């Protein structure tokens, strides 16, 4: 479970599926950046809020459940 950390203004998301789910839930994408470890991939940058972190945990939980059913 991810915890909210008020020391950081932004929250990077590495997974495109999770970023898309968060955007459908109304969280605005601030920008994208190239992934420094693999430039073929992007990092999706969101504003860090307690609501965002709660939604992120929910999306991750749902994703894990759907993968377990396979």
LINMO-V440841 format. One record per residue. SS is DSSP state (@ for helix, = for strand, . for the rest). PHI is phi in radians with two decimals (999 if undefined). D_CENTER is the distance of its C-alpha to the mean C-alpha in Angstrom with 2 decimals. Layout:
BEGIN
{{SS & PHI & D_CENTER} {SS & PHI & D_CENTER}}
END
This chain:
BEGIN
{{. & 999 & 12.64} {. & -1.49 & 10.51} {. & -1.80 & 12.80} {. & -1.23 & 12.65} {. & -2.17 & 14.36} {. & -1.27 & 16.18} {. & -1.26 & 17.37} {. & -1.95 & 14.37} {. & -1.43 & 13.92} {= & -2.11 & 10.68} {= & -2.30 & 7.31} {= & -1.47 & 6.49} {= & -2.10 & 3.86} {. & -1.61 & 6.81} {. & -1.73 & 6.76} {@ & -1.12 & 8.12} {@ & -1.08 & 8.59} {@ & -1.11 & 5.28} {@ & -1.05 & 4.79} {@ & -1.10 & 8.35} {@ & -1.07 & 8.35} {@ & -1.15 & 6.61} {@ & -1.17 & 9.19} {@ & -1.18 & 11.83} {. & -1.53 & 11.48} {. & 1.74 & 12.45} {. & -1.49 & 9.75} {. & -1.40 & 11.05} {= & -1.35 & 9.75} {= & -1.35 & 11.89} {= & -3.01 & 12.44} {= & -2.07 & 11.87} {= & -2.40 & 13.59} {= & -1.17 & 15.19} {. & -1.24 & 14.07} {. & -1.21 & 16.99} {. & -1.48 & 17.54} {. & -2.57 & 17.66} {. & -1.15 & 18.36} {. & -1.31 & 18.12} {. & -1.86 & 14.31} {= & -2.01 & 11.96} {= & -1.95 & 9.24} {= & -1.76 & 7.23} {= & -1.82 & 7.98} {= & -2.14 & 7.49} {= & -1.27 & 10.18} {. & -1.49 & 9.97} {. & -2.39 & 11.82} {@ & -1.03 & 12.82} {@ & -1.14 & 12.05} {@ & -1.09 & 8.39} {@ & -1.11 & 8.30} {@ & -1.06 & 10.60} {@ & -1.13 & 8.75} {@ & -1.06 & 5.70} {@ & -1.09 & 8.87} {@ & -1.15 & 10.60} {@ & -1.10 & 8.53} {@ & -1.10 & 8.74} {@ & -1.08 & 12.33} {@ & -1.12 & 13.20} {@ & -1.12 & 12.13} {@ & -1.10 & 14.29} {@ & -1.09 & 17.07} {@ & -1.18 & 17.25} {@ & -1.27 & 17.54} {@ & -1.17 & 20.23} {. & -1.24 & 22.28} {. & -1.25 & 22.81}}
END
